[in-house]
């Protein structure tokens, strides 16, 4: 006891010096969080206001375009969104498994569904929510936070590579020079090579998240699941565009998806879908294009909420079933 007292006395001034810094860091995190929320709300309101101005005088056309989409088409579009979310969750499982994680699919899918709820506000919020949910549900089986953050990179790089390969679809709608897609493909090739080099540095936890890039089997699985997710979203866009009367091809749907992903990085909330379709295909009719974008956002939200509802129900099921079994066993015991 006496020997511990001097040590505590020596540590006390250090603690006093650290506490103000910790309080300032906590205050800074709170300020940044409030700033992000304010930015998202402001961006959403501004984007919505712009769409309202663009659609001014076209309300009847907009309503008519919305009414053309049948419930069957909307149901298929929502189902395709669920398929895309499941495929992307499996791609995430592939990267985490390659990084040394032993997370069960059930827990990972639950965490992935929480990430979708967060992405309704912002893409970065969705990633943070997904990682936080996974670490909270299985801290022993999941890799460290830095590894989980890095495990997102192979998925994003694969998606970006596919976007670069198909960026020629943006030349017509946006009037881009013909050489822009070539530059994008070259940049993504260099980036992929750099990531492959970094994936060999397993000493640091951060680079372990890139381990899937060293595995031929893991890389193929990752590409396959990302392709399923991407093609499901392309088909969903194509269905909705043609359902509201926009004469769109599959290549047009690819361009719309690229625009959605790019605009999704901005804090404009649910206006992403309508903004992307108007940007790419507004020349065929602003009202119909905006209607297709609204339906894309709506069916995407419904599909994502179905995924989140499954996760919530599964979590409750896991909790209630053991409790019910315990009560049944207790009821069968002979009373003394």
C-alpha positions in Angstrom: 0.0 0.0 0.0 2.8 2.4 0.9 4.7 1.6 -2.2 1.7 2.4 -4.4 1.1 5.8 -2.9 4.1 7.5 -4.4 3.3 6.1 -7.8 -0.2 7.4 -7.6 1.1 10.7 -6.5 3.5 10.9 -9.5 0.7 10.0 -11.9 -1.7 12.6 -10.5 -0.2 15.7 -12.2 0.0 13.8 -15.5 -3.7 13.0 -15.3 -4.5 16.6 -14.5 -2.5 17.7 -17.6 -4.3 15.1 -19.9 -7.9 15.7 -18.7 -8.2 19.2 -20.3 -6.9 17.8 -23.6 -9.3 14.9 -23.5 -12.2 17.3 -22.8 -11.2 19.5 -25.7 -11.0 16.5 -28.1 -14.4 15.3 -26.9 -15.8 18.8 -27.5 -14.2 18.9 -31.0 -15.7 15.5 -31.9 -19.1 16.8 -30.8 -18.7 20.0 -32.8 -17.7 18.0 -35.9 -20.6 15.7 -35.5 -23.0 18.6 -35.3 -21.3 20.3 -38.3 -21.8 17.1 -40.4 -25.5 16.9 -39.4 -26.0 20.6 -40.2 -24.2 20.2 -43.5 -26.3 17.2 -44.5 -29.6 18.9 -43.6 -28.6 22.1 -45.4 -27.5 20.2 -48.5 -30.7 18.1 -48.6 -32.8 21.2 -48.3 -30.9 23.0 -51.1 -31.0 20.0 -53.4 -34.7 19.6 -52.8 -35.3 23.3 -53.5 -33.4 23.0 -56.8 -35.5 20.0 -57.9 -38.7 21.9 -57.0 -37.6 24.8 -59.1 -36.7 22.5 -62.0 -40.1 20.8 -61.8 -42.0 24.1 -61.5 -44.8 24.0 -64.1 -44.3 20.2 -64.7 -46.3 18.9 -61.8 -48.9 17.1 -63.9 -46.2 15.4 -66.0 -44.3 14.4 -62.9 -47.4 12.9 -61.3 -48.4 11.1 -64.6 -44.9 9.6 -64.8 -45.0 8.3 -61.3 -48.4 6.7 -61.9 -47.1 4.7 -64.8 -45.0 2.4 -62.7 -46.9 -0.7 -61.6 -46.7 -2.2 -58.2 -45.1 -5.3 -59.7 -42.2 -3.3 -61.2 -41.8 -1.5 -57.8 -41.7 -4.8 -56.0 -39.1 -6.2 -58.4 -37.0 -3.0 -58.0 -37.1 -3.3 -54.2 -36.1 -7.0 -54.4 -33.2 -6.1 -56.7 -32.0 -3.6 -54.0 -32.1 -6.3 -51.4 -30.1 -8.6 -53.7 -27.5 -5.8 -54.2 -27.2 -5.3 -50.4 -26.8 -9.0 -49.8 -24.1 -9.3 -52.5 -22.2 -6.3 -51.1 -22.5 -7.8 -47.6 -21.0 -11.0 -48.9 -18.2 -9.0 -50.5 -17.6 -7.4 -47.1 -17.5 -10.8 -45.5 -14.9 -11.9 -48.1 -12.5 -9.0 -47.3 -12.9 -9.4 -43.5 -12.3 -13.1 -43.7 -9.1 -12.5 -45.8 -8.0 -10.0 -43.1 -8.2 -12.7 -40.4 -11.7 -12.0 -39.1 -13.8 -15.0 -38.0 -17.2 -13.2 -37.9 -20.2 -15.3 -38.5 -22.3 -14.3 -41.5 -25.4 -13.8 -39.4 -23.7 -11.1 -37.2 -22.0 -9.5 -40.2 -25.3 -9.2 -42.1 -26.9 -7.6 -39.1 -24.1 -5.0 -38.9 -24.4 -4.4 -42.7 -28.1 -3.6 -42.4 -27.3 -1.0 -39.8 -24.8 0.5 -42.2 -27.6 1.0 -44.8 -29.7 2.9 -42.2 -26.8 5.2 -41.6 -26.2 5.7 -45.4 -29.7 7.2 -45.7 -28.0 10.3 -44.3 -24.5 10.0 -45.8 -22.3 7.4 -47.2 -19.6 8.0 -44.7 -22.1 7.7 -41.8 -23.2 4.4 -43.2 -19.6 3.0 -43.2 -19.0 4.2 -39.7 -22.3 2.7 -38.4 -21.6 -0.6 -40.1 -18.1 -0.9 -38.5 -19.3 0.2 -35.1 -22.2 -2.3 -35.2 -19.8 -5.1 -36.1 -17.3 -4.3 -33.4 -20.0 -4.0 -30.8 -21.6 -7.3 -31.7 -18.5 -9.4 -31.9 -15.4 -7.6 -30.7 -13.3 -10.8 -30.3 -14.0 -12.2 -33.8 -13.9 -8.9 -35.8 -10.5 -7.3 -36.7 -9.5 -3.9 -35.3 -11.2 -0.7 -36.5 -8.3 0.3 -38.6 -8.3 -3.1 -40.4 -12.1 -2.9 -40.9 -11.7 0.6 -42.4 -9.0 -0.7 -44.8 -11.2 -3.7 -45.7 -13.6 -1.3 -47.3 -11.0 -0.2 -49.8 -10.9 -3.3 -52.0 -14.6 -3.1 -52.4 -14.5 0.6 -53.3 -11.6 0.1 -55.6 -13.4 -2.7 -57.5 -16.5 -0.6 -57.8 -14.4 2.4 -58.9 -12.6 0.2 -61.5 -15.9 -0.9 -63.0 -17.1 2.7 -63.0 -13.9 3.7 -64.8 -14.3 1.0 -67.4 -17.8 2.1 -68.2 -17.3 5.8 -67.8 -17.5 6.1 -71.6 -21.3 6.1 -71.0 -20.9 9.6 -69.6 -19.4 11.1 -72.7 -22.7 11.8 -74.4 -24.9 12.9 -71.5 -22.2 15.2 -69.9 -20.3 16.2 -73.0 -17.0 14.8 -71.7 -13.9 14.6 -74.0 -13.3 11.1 -75.4 -10.0 10.8 -73.5 -11.4 11.2 -70.0 -12.4 7.5 -69.7 -8.8 6.5 -70.8 -7.3 8.7 -68.0 -9.8 7.2 -65.5 -8.9 3.7 -66.4 -5.1 4.5 -66.2 -5.5 6.1 -62.8 -7.5 3.1 -61.5 -4.9 0.7 -62.9 -2.1 2.6 -61.0 -4.2 2.7 -57.9 -5.0 -1.0 -58.0 -1.3 -1.8 -58.4 -0.4 0.4 -55.5 -3.0 -1.2 -53.3 -1.7 -4.7 -54.3 1.8 -3.6 -53.2 0.5 -2.3 -49.8 -1.4 -5.5 -49.2 1.9 -7.3 -48.6 2.7 -5.2 -45.6 0.8 -7.2 -43.0 2.9 -6.0 -40.1 0.6 -3.0 -39.6 -3.1 -3.7 -38.8 -4.2 -1.0 -41.3 -2.8 -2.9 -44.3 -4.2 -6.3 -43.2 -7.6 -5.0 -44.5 -6.1 -5.2 -48.1 -5.2 -8.9 -47.7 -7.9 -10.1 -50.1 -5.9 -8.5 -52.9 -3.1 -11.0 -52.4 -5.5 -14.0 -52.8 -6.5 -15.2 -56.2 -9.6 -17.0 -54.8 -10.5 -14.1 -52.5 -10.1 -11.6 -55.3 -12.4 -13.6 -57.7 -15.0 -13.9 -55.0 -14.9 -10.2 -54.3 -15.2 -9.3 -58.0 -18.1 -11.8 -58.4 -20.1 -10.4 -55.5 -19.5 -6.8 -56.5 -20.6 -7.6 -60.1 -23.8 -9.1 -58.8 -24.5 -6.0 -56.7 -23.7 -3.6 -59.5 -25.7 -5.4 -62.2 -28.7 -5.6 -59.8 -28.6 -1.9 -59.4 -28.2 -1.3 -63.2 -31.2 -3.6 -63.9 -33.2 -1.7 -61.2 -32.5 1.6 -62.8 -33.4 0.3 -66.3 -36.7 -1.1 -65.0 -37.7 2.1 -63.3 -36.6 4.4 -66.2 -38.6 2.5 -68.7 -41.6 2.1 -66.4 -42.1 5.9 -66.2 -41.6 6.4 -69.9 -37.9 7.3 -70.2 -36.5 5.4 -73.3 -33.3 4.3 -71.5 -30.9 1.6 -72.5 -28.7 -0.5 -70.2 -25.8 1.8 -70.9 -27.9 4.8 -69.9 -28.7 2.9 -66.6 -24.9 2.4 -66.1 -24.4 6.2 -66.5 -27.2 6.9 -64.0 -25.6 4.5 -61.5 -22.2 6.2 -61.8 -23.9 9.6 -61.3 -25.7 8.2 -58.2 -22.5 7.0 -56.7 -20.7 10.3 -57.3 -23.6 12.4 -56.1 -24.0 10.1 -53.1 -20.7 11.4 -51.7 -22.2 14.8 -51.4 -24.4 15.8 -48.4 -27.7 16.0 -50.3 -29.6 13.1 -48.7 -32.5 11.4 -50.6 -32.3 13.9 -53.5 -29.4 11.8 -55.0 -31.6 9.6 -57.1 -33.7 12.4 -58.8 -30.6 14.6 -59.2 -28.6 11.8 -60.9 -31.3 10.8 -63.4 -32.1 14.4 -64.3 -28.4 15.1 -64.8 -28.0 12.1 -67.2 -31.3 11.8 -68.9 -33.1 15.1 -68.2 -32.9 15.9 -71.9 -35.6 13.2 -72.5 -38.0 14.9 -70.2 -37.2 16.5 -66.8 -40.4 15.4 -65.1 -40.2 11.7 -66.2 -36.5 11.6 -65.3 -37.1 13.1 -61.8 -40.0 10.6 -61.3 -37.6 7.7 -62.1 -35.1 9.1 -59.6 -37.7 9.4 -56.9 -38.9 5.9 -57.5 -35.2 4.7 -57.4 -34.8 6.3 -54.0 -38.1 5.0 -52.7 -37.6 1.4 -53.8 -34.0 1.5 -52.6 -35.2 2.7 -49.2 -37.9 0.0 -49.0 -35.4 -2.7 -49.9 -32.9 -1.4 -47.4 -35.5 -1.1 -44.6 -36.6 -4.7 -45.4 -33.0 -5.8 -44.8 -32.8 -3.8 -41.6 -36.2 -5.2 -40.5 -34.8 -8.8 -41.0 -31.8 -7.9 -38.9 -34.0 -6.5 -36.1 -36.3 -9.5 -36.2 -33.4 -11.9 -36.2 -31.9 -10.2 -33.2 -35.1 -10.5 -31.3 -35.6 -14.1 -32.4 -32.2 -15.1 -31.1 -33.0 -13.5 -27.7 -36.5 -14.8 -27.3 -36.1 -18.4 -28.4 -33.6 -19.4 -25.7 -35.7 -17.6 -23.1 -38.8 -19.6 -24.3 -36.9 -22.9 -24.2 -35.8 -22.1 -20.6 -39.4 -21.4 -19.5 -40.5 -24.7 -21.2 -37.9 -26.7 -19.5 -38.7 -25.1 -16.2 -42.4 -25.9 -16.6 -41.6 -29.6 -17.3 -39.6 -30.0 -14.1 -41.4 -31.9 -11.3 -42.5 -29.6 -8.5 -41.3 -30.6 -5.1 
